[in-house]
């Protein structure tokens, strides 16, 4: 038996796929930062990037499985992730400050999109997807907060 998605469901699945792709790209960016960090805050940033990356990675299954729960299809082919994602894959050699700024920008994009996606899910009467976004956005907000605190001056350490 084949299930046909209506227009609202199709848009919800498209948004879930984008969020799934963004999540994988954000995770891979965090792995880069984790491996490539250096300097006087090395240990703290190395561990922070690992922790944030693990938190983000844990979101992947939830997003993919939510697509399945609403009769959609998650992204499964690795080649499709970069074409669907709106988060940019990190590239090139970055300073630690640039890594932190790039991670903040990633979270800001994801937060903005998840706010819009939550409204769309609410409008479609899909409280399950809206709840998922509401919960996940809180993690992104917390990560953004931690990263923004790193860039504040006053401790004598410069990034």
C-alpha positions in Angstrom: 0.0 0.0 0.0 1.5 3.4 -1.0 0.7 6.4 1.0 0.4 9.7 -0.9 1.5 12.8 1.1 -0.6 15.9 0.9 1.0 19.3 0.2 1.4 20.2 3.9 3.0 16.8 4.7 5.3 17.1 1.8 6.5 20.5 3.1 6.9 19.1 6.6 9.1 16.2 5.2 11.1 18.6 3.1 11.8 20.7 6.2 12.7 17.6 8.2 15.1 16.6 5.5 16.7 20.0 5.4 17.1 19.9 9.2 18.5 16.4 9.0 21.1 17.6 6.4 21.9 20.7 8.4 22.4 18.5 11.5 24.9 16.2 9.7 26.9 19.2 8.2 26.9 20.9 11.7 28.2 17.7 13.2 31.0 17.3 10.7 31.9 21.0 11.2 32.1 20.4 14.9 34.4 17.4 14.3 36.7 19.6 12.2 36.8 22.2 15.0 37.4 19.5 17.6 40.4 18.1 15.6 41.8 21.5 14.5 41.6 23.6 17.6 44.8 24.8 19.2 46.1 27.5 21.6 45.7 28.4 25.3 42.1 27.2 25.4 42.8 24.0 23.5 41.6 21.5 26.2 38.4 23.4 26.9 37.5 24.0 23.3 38.5 20.5 22.2 36.2 19.0 24.8 33.4 21.6 24.1 33.5 21.0 20.3 33.3 17.2 21.0 30.4 17.6 23.4 28.4 19.9 21.1 29.1 17.6 18.1 27.8 14.6 20.0 24.7 16.6 21.0 24.1 17.5 17.4 24.8 14.0 16.1 22.1 12.6 18.5 19.5 14.8 16.6 20.0 13.0 13.3 18.0 9.9 14.0 15.2 11.9 15.6 14.8 14.0 12.5 15.0 11.1 10.1 12.7 8.9 12.1 10.2 11.8 12.4 10.0 11.9 8.6 9.2 8.2 8.6 6.5 8.7 11.3 4.6 11.1 9.1 4.9 8.7 6.1 7.8 10.6 4.5 11.3 9.5 3.5 14.4 10.8 5.2 17.6 11.5 3.4 19.6 8.3 3.2 22.1 8.8 0.4 25.3 10.6 1.5 25.5 12.6 -1.8 22.1 14.3 -1.0 23.2 15.9 2.3 25.1 18.8 0.9 22.6 19.6 -1.8 19.7 19.8 0.7 21.6 21.5 3.6 21.4 25.3 4.1 24.3 25.1 6.6 27.7 25.5 4.8 30.3 22.9 5.2 33.4 24.4 6.9 36.4 24.6 4.6 39.9 25.7 4.8 42.2 26.5 7.7 40.5 28.6 10.3 41.6 30.4 13.4 40.0 29.3 16.6 38.0 32.6 16.6 36.8 31.8 13.1 35.7 28.3 14.2 33.7 29.7 17.1 32.2 32.4 14.9 31.3 29.9 12.2 29.7 27.6 14.8 27.6 30.5 16.1 26.5 31.4 12.6 25.5 27.8 12.0 23.4 27.7 15.2 21.7 31.0 14.3 20.7 29.7 10.9 19.4 26.5 12.3 17.5 28.3 15.1 15.9 30.7 12.7 14.8 27.9 10.3 13.6 25.7 13.1 11.4 28.6 14.4 9.8 28.9 11.0 9.5 25.1 10.7 7.8 24.9 14.1 5.2 27.5 12.9 4.7 25.5 9.7 4.2 22.2 11.7 1.8 24.0 14.0 -0.1 25.3 11.1 -0.3 21.8 9.6 -1.6 20.4 12.9 1.5 18.3 13.4 2.2 18.8 17.1 4.8 16.0 17.1 7.1 17.7 14.6 6.5 21.0 16.3 7.5 19.5 19.6 10.6 18.0 18.1 11.8 21.3 16.8 10.9 23.1 20.0 13.1 20.6 22.0 16.0 20.6 19.5 16.1 24.4 19.1 16.8 24.6 22.9 20.0 22.6 22.4 21.1 24.9 19.6 20.3 27.9 21.7 22.4 26.6 24.5 25.3 25.8 22.2 25.1 29.3 20.7 25.1 30.8 24.2 28.2 28.9 25.2 30.1 29.8 22.0 29.1 33.5 22.3 30.5 33.6 25.9 33.9 32.3 24.6 34.1 35.5 22.4 33.5 37.9 25.2 36.5 39.9 26.3 37.6 40.3 29.9 39.5 37.2 30.9 42.8 38.3 29.3 42.7 35.4 26.7 42.3 36.5 23.2 40.7 34.5 20.4 
